[in-house]
Amino acid sequence: MNVSLKFRNATFQDRDEIVEMLKEIDEKFCPPLSSREIGIVERVDRVLKKESSEYILCEVDGRMAGIVGYDIHEGWAYINLLAVRPQYSGRGIGRSLLKTAEKRLEERGVKRVKVCTWSTNEKAIMLYKSLGYYVEDILVGHRGEGIDTLIFVKAL
Ligand SMILES: CC(C)(COP(=O)(O)OP(=O)(O)OC[C@H]1O[C@@H](n2cnc3c(N)ncnc32)[C@H](O)[C@@H]1OP(=O)(O)O)[C@@H](O)C(=O)NCCC(=O)NCCS
């Protein structure tokens, strides 16, 4: 079956659909995005409004399937979000989103990328390691009992 995959930068017009997608995937995050210091709507607004932050969307046959976000700092960038809707998972979309983000960041002169995840997120850990990220720091118990935050870094 032929599917059309499209990657594009998000604009403010995508806001409601991004929020809807993140609400749908909320429980996949540890802790859920909705229970963090900044709520989902504020999180999305911050990125869409800030000049130094961006979201890249992946659309499959016109439907939003995944998203990656980053904040650009002086010479380095922080991946603030990576998510793929469960029904599109395992098809290489997460990997393609991250690689697309890295390419954009490289074009903008970014030399170092950071991304965080939690120690029980096997998929994300495998993904980051396979793309050349390594663990720079571990915040023990940061996500809950027995669940650490892993800070991954990669030089572009
Ligand atoms: C993590 C996530 C973004 C991966 O997206 P995806 O589109 O399913 O991932 P891909 O199909 O591109 O797979 C990328 C790699 O992940 C790893 N992976 C995928 N499924 C896996 C599984 N079931 N077990 C272990 N590793 C797995 C593999 O390394 C895979 O590469 P490969 O297929 O070449 O072996 C997605 O599962 C997701 O949105 N999870 C919830 C939110 C989240 O955890 N975000 C990231 C952490 S902040």
The ligand as an ORCA input file, in Angstrom:
! r2SCAN-3c Opt
* xyz 0 1
  C       9.342      6.734     20.977
  C       8.526      7.012     19.717
  C       8.664      8.476     19.329
  C       9.080      6.120     18.602
  O       8.401      6.423     17.401
  P       8.186      5.313     16.273
  O       7.735      5.986     15.050
  O       7.333      4.237     16.816
  O       9.662      4.757     16.118
  P      10.330      4.160     14.811
  O       9.365      3.266     14.092
  O      10.956      5.266     14.050
  O      11.447      3.238     15.460
  C      12.656      3.839     15.836
  C      13.472      2.905     16.696
  O      12.875      2.772     17.966
  C      13.246      1.485     18.484
  N      12.026      0.717     18.669
  C      10.853      0.815     18.015
  N       9.963     -0.058     18.505
  C      10.597     -0.713     19.487
  C      10.230     -1.732     20.410
  N       8.989     -2.256     20.393
  N      11.147     -2.133     21.325
  C      12.394     -1.609     21.357
  N      12.793     -0.641     20.505
  C      11.922     -0.226     19.595
  C      14.125      0.836     17.452
  O      15.465      1.209     17.688
  C      13.611      1.500     16.192
  O      14.522      1.465     15.143
  P      14.482      0.237     14.082
  O      13.063      0.095     13.658
  O      15.391      0.711     12.998
  O      14.972     -0.938     14.843
  C       7.013      6.648     19.928
  O       6.909      5.323     20.360
  C       6.287      7.546     20.925
  O       5.716      8.565     20.550
  N       6.294      7.171     22.214
  C       5.590      7.907     23.247
  C       6.281      9.225     23.566
  C       7.751      9.063     23.773
  O       8.211      8.116     24.385
  N       8.533     10.037     23.261
  C       9.980     10.018     23.293
  C      10.555     10.207     24.621
  S      10.534     11.803     25.230
*
